[in-house]
């Protein structure tokens, strides 16, 4: 490294060119790097669905799900396998470990599904394998509404989807609220029965007539002509005159049997905004693409095509991530700039204008060099990256400060500018290298943090590693280069503001060195007392900071089998009660249909999506807005209202999630209901839900197979005819000229004949004429089993709940209470209760962070022993790391914050990397002075020499974190100060942990570290005296 320093000063023009290149390339990288609010976290989730018409949930488990589970359970990287069995099929959701190769996961699942297919019933449809990547969630939703027909909105939405999917940054566009088109044959029940027509007869007449037949070709003379028999339906009139039945004298056509019309299928969900039905297009971006650029491109296409839409069509946007990203990045960039200014004010006050200017080059230089690396390896700029930059502001000037401070000292002694900076860089190169290496050692284990939390937070250690490595290069190469070649040697130096403090500190240190043992005992007692005090006065432990949801769904839940019309009636009443709400940017209402059963949301009637205006454009929090809406909804008979806020961090679902598992499906529901009852009696818990099957009924038609056989008909004849009186039977397909899609041809009875009572009065066509259906079936009610869930090949029921953190309740405290109760409860044989949700993630993260801390300590120990060749001096530095947690705990008590497993744990690890720096430089200086002076004089001189850089590095780090720690955001351009911006809500725990910990660690460095050295020296003196 010494040779590189000499080379840089000798070949100054070359290295100046490199520095200019770094600045240019860094600025370009920052402008070009993709920007997003939260990190792109690729979490492979594979969804396998199997359809089997008419299969019951119980048969679905045995015939569809279990064969699949058997083959899928051994796939590499599989984290969890959830299955759901329901009437008509089943599905398997395979969750893989975060960061696992998506393509490999998808290929492995497809291969195993192919193997399992041979064990499925022949009647089952081909299994469909779909990838669901959480990193592909929508970045923007477009809401289409207006005083136009649904068909017009549908055409606009489908054409717009095609245009948007052609954009480079758009992965896919999904459409909600569409109703599929069908050709509907609404038949008169009495007429059909009078002609003794089977559904198969109707289907046969359609399929045999709706054909394009190639009849060969003829060669006539020198020509060849193709012969065709065109039979495809061209329009609805072709249906009217299509023969269905003929006896030689009379032909019965569809015009005699049914009303034929092009219609929409029955709605499965209904969306509404401002009193109008809506269609919602959700746009997902490709991974790695810039969210802001993609959203801008989407809006440009929408604005251009909107000019061609019919009058009355309205559109609006919701879930616009580009707005959130712009706001958050702007706030965090302001925090970065403000932190830099605060740091530079401190440096300017302590070192003067010239030295402060030199030190200031380290900040943008390090940032831009790190940005080049981030851009080169394909990462993005997000809130985690920007906070890492804020965290590094005070740390990355440490090396620059000590080099500049030593160079100033040498110039005070008469050295030339070139010689002073060259010697200062060489003298401090090894301590700076070691301190940087030990800091990196603290953050390096975090790169191996598993699961979704690790994928979310890995951007922090990566950014810090790149930035601090860049700061090392800036401090020992480019800063001496600039100092040695730019400007003149100062004729005078700024007044040392630390001179008086230095003398006072020397007096205190001299007294402390007289009682080093007592100082150590007091320090250890303080450490133990802080732990005990936090246990008594602290706010407990939490997984991840709870932040205010910037957008949310308000769910309307109710048990029972409701039709879509009944659900929509409730949602219309809800919409009427809510009315107009101030501070809302977007709000729409969704009536949920039958498809929700596959999502474990059988009891949801509807949802209200709420997105408030930007936080700086309103005078109240988002939670107040949600509370106002819920208050307006009031009480709904038989229904409950639940707020489901968007999670901002790596959390997923409700914080409390209990899974009751067993090999016996009958054993789990009573335990789940008992757990739900206990939660309902627990303070601070709300929005309690379960997946226990509701008390609905279903009608079963028990077939008399002997009677069917005697009548000369089959089970298919009965089942298909019954279907005419329910949802209808698909009897063919048809492609209208004015549509781009093929539509189903559906036959069913008219509405007045589609009732439950009709099933008892049907006449089934038989060879001997129509026969009452009661001759063949008996209708009876049964308890409805809507969905059977399994988790990792065990039957499961879930109980979930939210925790009222606004009132100070903690998930960990409530979950520990439940665990203690369960320890005293004897569960049925084979039944287990698994704690999912935040408890599971908290335990995993806590175990990892403990290991990461120990690994960091061991790696730092190796580096320190290598540098100092002393186990004891390495122990001194590492003990300062452990003892500094005293300040962390006291800081949490003073601020009233719970200890966050993720954020506070990260703060402790980051603190470890920071604390070692000053101790390394201090002990390195002592070792050099010890060669000239006795140990007591050397310690006092070391303290006096290192006081200013130690205080400066501590103050700059603490000052740099003040904006995040206090949640204060300063907009230097608009000259505004704001509090509690969304960008700062995650980070106050981490920032405060470092600030308070570093404050205490500074005292350790200046007082306790010299005392520990003194203990060793005094022990050596006693040994020497005894041997003499």
BELUR-V393930 format. One line per field, one symbol per residue. burial: + if it has 16 or more other ideal C-beta (glycine too) atoms within 10 Angstrom, else -. Layout:
BEGIN
burial=???
END
This chain:
BEGIN
burial=----+--++--+--++--+--+--++--++--++++++++++++++-+++-+--+++-+++-+++++++-++--+--++-+++++++-++++++++++++-+--++-++--++--+---+---+--+-+---+-++-+++++++++-+----++++++-++--+--+-+++-+-+-+++-+++++++++--++-++++++-++-++--++----------------------+----++--+-++------+++--++-+-+--+-+++++++--++++++++++-+-+++++++-++---+------+----+++++++++++++++++++++++++++-+++-+++-+++-++++++++++-+++++++++++---++++++++++++++++++++++++++++++-++---+-+--++++++++++-++++++++++++++++--+-+++++++++++++++++++++++++++++++++++--------+---+---+--+---+--++--+--++--+---+--+---+---++-++++++++++++++++++---+-+--++-+++-++--+----+++++++++++--+++-+-+++++++++++--+--+---+--++-++---+--+--+-+++++-+++++--+++++++++--+-+++-++--++-++--+-++-++++++++-------------+--+-+---+++++++++--++-++-+-+------+++++++---++---++--+++++---++-+--++-------++++++++-++++++++++-+---+++++++--+---+--------+-++++++++++-++--++--++-+++-+++-++--++----++-++++++-+++++++++++-+-+++++++++++++++++++++++++++++++-++----++-++++++++++++++++++++++++++++++++++------+-++++++++++++++++++++++++++++++++++++++-----------
END
